[in-house]
Amino acid sequence: MFTILPNLKKRAFLPKKDLIKMTTATEDDEMALSEHIEEFSQRLVFCVVTLVIATLFCFTDVKEIVRIFQAPAVGVKFLQFSPGEYFFASVKIAAFCGILFSSPLVLYQLLLYLIPGLTKKERDIVLPVSLGSGLLFATGLGFSYFFLVPAALRFFISYGAEVVEPFWSFDQYFDFIAVLLFATGLAFQVPAVQVVLGLLGIVTGQQMLSAWKYVIVICTIVAAVITPSTDPITQIILSTALLSLYLGGSGFVILLKKEVL
């Protein structure tokens, strides 16, 4: 009460036009906030509905998706060790694919919500980086599916070929594939991060290249952490890919700075 009274006294001495302007500005701010909240809720509902539809669509044809996931495991027989294991694995597969298929629309809705509040310089950074990030993530998924997963499976199968038969749990196999795919997609975001740091002037391309010795160690550690297998082949392939991405990103930042200048 005591903190409000001085404001009221100050307003009492203001001209009528100024009071009207202050009241109008407050109402405009409240309307703008409510409009932002309403727009955010609408876009959030759209994203959730898109995710649910994509998941249901994948679940209707989940057997074909399962065959795609099983394709790299040549010569392996999958077993169901508990009632409902395959069903719950199918639900996880449908949800995983639903997230992947709906992510472009979700990202698009997020950009539509954020872009009006950004400056021109920020928009020039966010739009290309978002597009490049999506392409890099998709490239990481493809690289993992066609190179990392087959290499890891061949190692596991050949390692115990003379001792054990390759009978695997399908649920555990899918967890292995999903972790490797998603982790590789995230790891392939390195050039996008480099471009952002370079455009903001935090790190230059020359500084990135000069740290190549440390980057080799970091890539090796990251490859060992994000790969669920312990075989050296998978880790070498992933660490080499990460190092190549880092060097390519550094070179791209140098070229980008030259174009800007």
Secondary structure, DSSP 8 states (H G I E B T S, - for coil): -TTHHHHHHHHHTS-HHHHHHHHHHHHHHHHHHHHHHHHHHHHHHHHHHHHHHHHHHHHHTHHHHHHHHHTT-TT-EEE--STTHHHHHHHHHHHHHHHHHHHHHHHHHHHHHHGGGS-HHHHHHHHHHHHHHHHHHHHHHHHIIIIIHHHHHHHHHHHTTTT---EEEHHHHHHHHHHHHHHHHHHTTHHHHHHHHHHTTSS-HHHHHHTHHHHHHHHHHHHHHH-SS--HHHHHHHHHHHHHHHHHHHHHHHHHHHHH-
